[in-house]
């Protein structure tokens, strides 16, 4: 460890709508929900990450929980800056004599505008970063899955996160064509909330809908290893009294059908834009799925039926983007696609 390393701390951040992962020294050191809680009167941030998540949907009017990122981009600049700063503090909670200067690689959605890029960069700089590099999410996902992105071979990556689904064809260290749609995990969660209200006359919160999605969420109405029905608690809209109902994965598959169809359409339109030589490669290699949304039961099979191509889910899809961002951090000089 040289003197330079002592004065500079290098971190890779997967700045997700639902979760933030920070990689330092090749290890995931922070994995927290992207949420902060603040006092309404003083404006003081009182909790970040898991602590703030526990307050979400349960706080009184003196406390407000905020999700600073919406659809993969920063919606609340002030809260985002506090969140990034709070999460960086979690890396080394001990007191230091001096603060090392930070060098960060942050991943961003591929459909982001220049203004939105600027907001990410500014938030990172306000949180203490001296050098900020940006990398597109599908590129980071491809690196994280273990694909050699610099060779002349076409690979199609679909990263279904919390706020956006990123679909990209990558070859020669660059994105040849991409499609970024704002239909992803958050949309699935709100579909489940709507469905419960319409079909069962029961009002459930975001956290409960999220739990249903994780425990019995499905993309197909027929699964080989079907999960058991889940007991769901919420407020009866007719009587206003708390009640319990049982929900099956088939119902959730119906609830999510429209949103998944939108993702399928985006995949087909990205395939239409792909140059023929790369299409030939994709026919051989298939499609790679990453991101938390790819863990939805039967989604790989459904996309495969739609595209008639083999679909592979990454080993640890939740962390594929973060891993790729971490690898990019170690190869800052080698990878020309990092944006400074």
C-alpha positions as a printed NumPy array, in Angstrom:
array([[  0.   ,   0.   ,   0.   ],
       [  1.647,   3.185,  -1.204],
       [  1.343,   6.679,   0.153],
       [ -1.078,   7.479,  -2.674],
       [ -3.427,   4.677,  -1.538],
       [ -3.31 ,   6.008,   1.988],
       [ -4.485,   9.434,   0.914],
       [ -6.966,   8.223,  -1.715],
       [ -9.89 ,   5.951,  -1.138],
       [-11.29 ,   4.276,  -4.224],
       [-14.912,   3.194,  -4.203],
       [-17.381,   1.896,  -6.772],
       [-21.05 ,   2.772,  -6.306],
       [-24.061,   1.081,  -7.845],
       [-26.49 ,   3.948,  -7.397],
       [-29.773,   2.078,  -7.691],
       [-33.343,   3.303,  -7.321],
       [-34.069,   0.539,  -4.797],
       [-30.643,  -0.326,  -3.347],
       [-27.192,   1.184,  -3.157],
       [-24.126,  -1.035,  -3.166],
       [-20.636,   0.243,  -2.489],
       [-17.543,  -1.765,  -3.343],
       [-14.226,  -1.024,  -1.673],
       [-11.121,  -3.235,  -1.985],
       [-13.066,  -5.779,  -4.123],
       [-15.651,  -6.328,  -1.386],
       [-19.259,  -5.189,  -1.132],
       [-18.954,  -3.083,   2.017],
       [-22.379,  -1.391,   1.898],
       [-25.637,  -2.883,   0.658],
       [-28.525,  -0.686,   1.796],
       [-31.933,   0.429,   0.526],
       [-31.812,   3.849,  -1.226],
       [-33.892,   5.753,   1.263],
       [-33.394,   8.481,   3.863],
       [-35.563,   9.751,   6.72 ],
       [-35.598,  13.36 ,   7.789],
       [-37.284,  15.513,  10.417],
       [-39.86 ,  17.713,   8.765],
       [-39.308,  20.761,  10.956],
       [-35.536,  20.972,  11.17 ],
       [-34.849,  19.265,   7.833],
       [-32.193,  17.163,   9.622],
       [-31.458,  13.699,   8.17 ],
       [-32.033,  11.18 ,  10.959],
       [-31.579,   7.828,   9.22 ],
       [-30.156,   6.34 ,   6.042],
       [-30.604,   2.936,   4.43 ],
       [-32.048,   0.029,   6.441],
       [-32.872,   2.234,   9.437],
       [-34.845,   4.629,   7.244],
       [-36.52 ,   1.689,   5.487],
       [-37.924,   0.465,   8.805],
       [-39.649,   3.851,   9.172],
       [-41.025,   3.821,   5.608],
       [-44.825,   3.834,   5.631],
       [-44.886,   3.855,   9.434],
       [-43.676,   7.34 ,  10.362],
       [-45.729,  10.101,  11.997],
       [-46.036,  13.532,  10.413],
       [-42.857,  14.807,  12.098],
       [-40.723,  12.356,  10.097],
       [-40.668,  11.968,   6.343],
       [-39.028,   9.146,   4.401],
       [-37.645,  10.059,   0.99 ],
       [-36.395,   7.929,  -1.854],
       [-33.963,  10.339,  -3.539],
       [-33.811,   8.333,  -6.778],
       [-36.725,   7.85 ,  -9.108],
       [-36.555,   5.882, -12.354],
       [-32.804,   5.49 , -11.975],
       [-32.091,   9.225, -11.718],
       [-31.784,  11.687,  -8.855],
       [-35.143,  13.259,  -8.013],
       [-34.165,  14.938,  -4.734],
       [-30.669,  16.399,  -4.963],
       [-30.304,  17.387,  -1.299],
       [-31.447,  13.986,  -0.002],
       [-29.263,  12.12 ,  -2.522],
       [-26.166,  13.965,  -1.378],
       [-26.899,  13.14 ,   2.278],
       [-27.595,   9.536,   1.389],
       [-24.333,   9.083,  -0.521],
       [-22.415,  10.78 ,   2.288],
       [-24.123,   8.63 ,   4.942],
       [-23.362,   5.433,   3.037],
       [-19.705,   6.378,   2.513],
       [-19.438,   6.901,   6.283],
       [-20.569,   3.286,   6.752],
       [-17.412,   2.024,   4.991],
       [-15.092,   3.042,   7.814],
       [-17.207,   4.057,  10.771],
       [-14.136,   4.8  ,  12.94 ],
       [-12.922,   8.366,  13.396],
       [-10.038,   9.34 ,  11.133],
       [ -7.392,  11.981,  11.641],
       [ -7.995,  13.192,   8.102],
       [-10.473,  12.391,   5.385],
       [ -8.866,  10.608,   2.407],
       [ -9.782,  12.041,  -0.988],
       [-12.296,   9.875,  -2.792],
       [-12.131,   8.505,  -6.283],
       [-15.486,   7.084,  -7.382],
       [-16.886,   5.096, -10.258],
       [-20.682,   5.396, -10.334],
       [-23.003,   3.546, -12.666],
       [-25.915,   5.318, -14.349],
       [-28.809,   4.257, -16.637],
       [-28.005,   4.341, -20.347],
       [-31.068,   6.459, -21.173],
       [-29.981,   9.309, -18.879],
       [-29.841,  12.941, -20.057],
       [-26.846,  15.286, -19.678],
       [-28.659,  17.208, -16.922],
       [-29.285,  13.976, -14.993],
       [-25.619,  12.98 , -15.409],
       [-24.607,  16.361, -14.016],
       [-26.841,  15.783, -10.972],
       [-25.133,  12.431, -10.212],
       [-21.698,  14.016, -10.596],
       [-22.593,  17.021,  -8.42 ],
       [-24.084,  14.819,  -5.693],
       [-20.911,  12.726,  -5.609],
       [-18.687,  15.814,  -5.504],
       [-20.759,  17.364,  -2.705],
       [-20.423,  14.075,  -0.816],
       [-16.627,  14.433,  -0.979],
       [-15.467,  12.873,  -4.268],
       [-12.406,  14.432,  -5.896],
       [-12.592,  12.332,  -9.058],
       [-15.849,  10.925, -10.451],
       [-16.117,   8.477, -13.341],
       [-19.451,   7.319, -14.757],
       [-20.238,   3.988, -16.395],
       [-23.473,   2.868, -18.025],
       [-25.386,   0.164, -16.145],
       [-25.614,  -2.422, -18.961],
       [-21.859,  -2.103, -19.505],
       [-21.207,  -2.581, -15.768],
       [-23.608,  -5.553, -15.718],
       [-21.816,  -7.187, -18.662],
       [-18.427,  -6.795, -16.958],
       [-19.891,  -8.091, -13.692],
       [-21.328, -11.198, -15.381],
       [-17.843, -11.94 , -16.739],
       [-18.298, -11.051, -20.41 ],
       [-15.212,  -9.728, -22.199],
       [-16.782,  -6.471, -23.39 ],
       [-13.782,  -5.437, -25.488],
       [-13.81 ,  -8.284, -27.979],
       [-15.551,  -7.982, -31.384],
       [-18.482, -10.124, -30.307],
       [-22.067,  -8.98 , -29.777],
       [-23.674,  -9.609, -26.394],
       [-27.148,  -8.582, -25.302],
       [-27.58 ,  -7.557, -21.676],
       [-30.874,  -6.823, -19.934],
       [-30.553,  -5.191, -16.534],
       [-33.908,  -4.973, -14.746],
       [-33.379,  -2.78 , -11.712],
       [-35.736,  -0.889,  -9.425],
       [-36.44 ,   2.157, -11.573],
       [-35.34 ,   1.241, -15.105],
       [-34.895,  -1.748, -17.365],
       [-31.774,  -1.328, -19.471],
       [-31.439,  -3.333, -22.65 ],
       [-28.17 ,  -3.014, -24.557],
       [-26.116,  -4.736, -27.216],
       [-22.427,  -4.445, -26.399],
       [-19.41 ,  -5.029, -28.653],
       [-15.831,  -3.695, -28.809],
       [-16.078,  -1.933, -25.441],
       [-19.092,   0.157, -26.398],
       [-22.879,   0.115, -26.485],
       [-23.985,  -0.403, -30.091],
       [-27.702,   0.024, -29.481],
       [-29.677,   0.415, -26.309],
       [-33.173,   0.853, -25.015],
       [-33.907,   2.168, -21.547],
       [-37.471,   2.016, -20.255],
       [-38.831,   3.163, -16.917],
       [-40.636,  -0.092, -16.211],
       [-38.89 ,  -2.239, -13.608],
       [-39.095,  -3.469, -10.017],
       [-40.862,  -0.37 ,  -8.642],
       [-43.489,  -0.636, -11.364],
       [-44.031,  -4.316, -10.471],
       [-44.544,  -3.317,  -6.827],
       [-47.149,  -0.681,  -7.678],
       [-48.89 ,  -3.161, -10.05 ],
       [-49.294,  -5.515,  -7.071],
       [-50.679,  -2.695,  -4.871],
       [-53.222,  -1.783,  -7.591],
       [-54.216,  -5.405,  -8.132],
       [-54.881,  -6.003,  -4.424],
       [-57.028,  -2.877,  -4.296],
       [-59.026,  -3.777,  -7.413],
       [-59.435,  -7.526,  -6.982],
       [-59.522,  -7.969,  -3.233],
       [-60.682,  -4.561,  -1.97 ],
       [-57.69 ,  -4.48 ,   0.344],
       [-55.215,  -1.645,   0.764],
       [-51.587,  -2.691,   1.261],
       [-48.424,  -0.647,   1.665],
       [-45.35 ,  -0.525,  -0.552],
       [-43.315,  -2.738,   1.781],
       [-45.998,  -5.445,   1.808],
       [-46.272,  -5.312,  -2.002],
       [-42.483,  -5.65 ,  -2.214],
       [-42.632,  -8.727,   0.045],
       [-45.349, -10.318,  -2.137],
       [-43.201,  -9.669,  -5.227],
       [-40.151, -11.329,  -3.681],
       [-41.939, -14.303,  -2.107],
       [-44.483, -15.262,  -4.787],
       [-43.815, -12.928,  -7.739],
       [-43.945, -14.714, -11.104],
       [-43.898, -13.913, -14.818],
       [-45.733, -17.076, -15.899],
       [-49.012, -18.573, -14.7  ],
       [-47.553, -22.082, -14.857],
       [-44.353, -22.76 , -12.947],
       [-42.531, -26.026, -12.292],
       [-41.618, -25.201,  -8.699],
       [-44.624, -23.141,  -7.673],
       [-44.391, -21.201,  -4.379],
       [-47.108, -21.677,  -1.738],
       [-49.905, -19.137,  -1.344],
       [-48.936, -16.181,   0.807],
       [-50.891, -14.632,   3.674],
       [-51.225, -10.889,   3.074],
       [-52.368,  -8.339,   5.644],
       [-53.853,  -4.965,   4.85 ],
       [-56.822,  -2.694,   5.401],
       [-60.234,  -3.708,   4.121],
       [-61.516,  -0.853,   1.946],
       [-65.161,  -1.606,   2.727],
       [-64.96 ,  -1.764,   6.529],
       [-61.632,  -0.06 ,   7.264],
       [-60.675,  -3.025,   9.496],
       [-57.309,  -4.849,   9.104],
       [-57.749,  -8.206,   7.404],
       [-55.842, -11.206,   6.04 ],
       [-56.215, -12.844,   2.645],
       [-54.276, -15.541,   0.811],
       [-52.754, -14.762,  -2.576],
       [-51.358, -17.189,  -5.135],
       [-48.462, -16.672,  -7.574],
       [-50.908, -17.054, -10.506],
       [-52.711, -13.887,  -9.429],
       [-49.415, -11.997,  -9.195],
       [-48.422, -13.244, -12.662],
       [-51.674, -11.716, -13.989],
       [-51.011,  -8.485, -12.072],
       [-47.514,  -8.117, -13.579],
       [-48.438,  -9.202, -17.092],
       [-48.801,  -5.709, -18.627],
       [-45.501,  -4.396, -17.269],
       [-43.592,  -7.501, -18.382],
       [-45.115,  -7.145, -21.863],
       [-43.651,  -3.617, -22.025],
       [-40.196,  -5.014, -21.217],
       [-40.654,  -7.692, -23.914],
       [-41.583,  -5.03 , -26.48 ],
       [-38.466,  -3.035, -25.587],
       [-36.318,  -6.166, -26.022],
       [-37.815,  -6.82 , -29.454],
       [-37.29 ,  -3.222, -30.535],
       [-33.64 ,  -3.346, -29.368],
       [-33.181,  -6.56 , -31.385],
       [-34.637,  -4.794, -34.443],
       [-32.006,  -2.031, -34.141],
       [-29.117,  -4.493, -33.867],
       [-26.729,  -4.671, -36.864],
       [-26.979,  -8.062, -38.652],
       [-23.47 ,  -9.288, -37.754],
       [-24.169,  -8.706, -34.067],
       [-27.587, -10.365, -34.411],
       [-25.75 , -13.462, -35.603],
       [-23.588, -13.363, -32.444],
       [-26.615, -12.901, -30.169],
       [-28.275, -15.921, -31.784],
       [-25.294, -17.988, -30.596],
       [-24.656, -16.391, -27.177],
       [-28.255, -15.633, -26.19 ],
       [-29.459, -12.936, -23.816],
       [-28.024, -12.22 , -20.34 ],
       [-30.276, -11.063, -17.513],
       [-29.041,  -9.095, -14.492],
       [-30.542,  -6.868, -11.81 ],
       [-33.023,  -7.705,  -9.06 ],
       [-35.969,  -7.871, -11.489],
       [-34.388, -10.827, -13.287],
       [-35.02 , -12.938, -10.162],
       [-38.759, -12.89 , -10.885],
       [-39.811, -16.545, -11.245],
       [-40.216, -17.656, -14.853],
       [-39.079, -14.356, -16.371],
       [-36.119, -15.937, -18.189],
       [-38.437, -18.605, -19.639],
       [-41.008, -16.007, -20.72 ],
       [-38.396, -13.851, -22.51 ],
       [-36.957, -16.968, -24.122],
       [-40.408, -17.973, -25.449],
       [-40.933, -14.458, -26.81 ],
       [-37.528, -14.032, -28.504],
       [-36.843, -17.734, -29.255],
       [-33.321, -17.154, -27.931],
       [-31.535, -18.783, -24.982],
       [-31.736, -16.599, -21.846],
       [-29.138, -16.813, -19.044],
       [-29.642, -15.27 , -15.601],
       [-26.44 , -13.973, -13.952],
       [-25.157, -15.899, -10.905],
       [-25.792, -13.135,  -8.4  ],
       [-28.023, -10.799, -10.424],
       [-28.492,  -8.254,  -7.643],
       [-24.764,  -7.614,  -7.451],
       [-23.733,  -8.016, -11.094],
       [-23.775,  -4.253, -11.776],
       [-21.898,  -3.483,  -8.552],
       [-19.273,  -6.139,  -9.335],
       [-18.791,  -4.732, -12.827],
       [-18.456,  -1.206, -11.436],
       [-15.819,  -2.529,  -9.01 ],
       [-13.853,  -4.146, -11.857],
       [-14.084,  -0.891, -13.851],
       [-12.666,   0.963, -10.842],
       [ -9.543,  -1.233, -10.914],
       [ -9.154,  -0.729, -14.678],
       [ -9.831,   3.001, -14.939],
       [ -6.842,   3.476, -17.282],
       [ -7.715,   0.463, -19.43 ],
       [-11.403,   1.038, -20.083],
       [-11.964,   3.904, -22.535],
       [-15.75 ,   3.849, -22.026],
       [-15.585,   5.361, -18.524],
       [-16.898,   8.937, -18.648],
       [-14.986,  11.481, -16.668]])
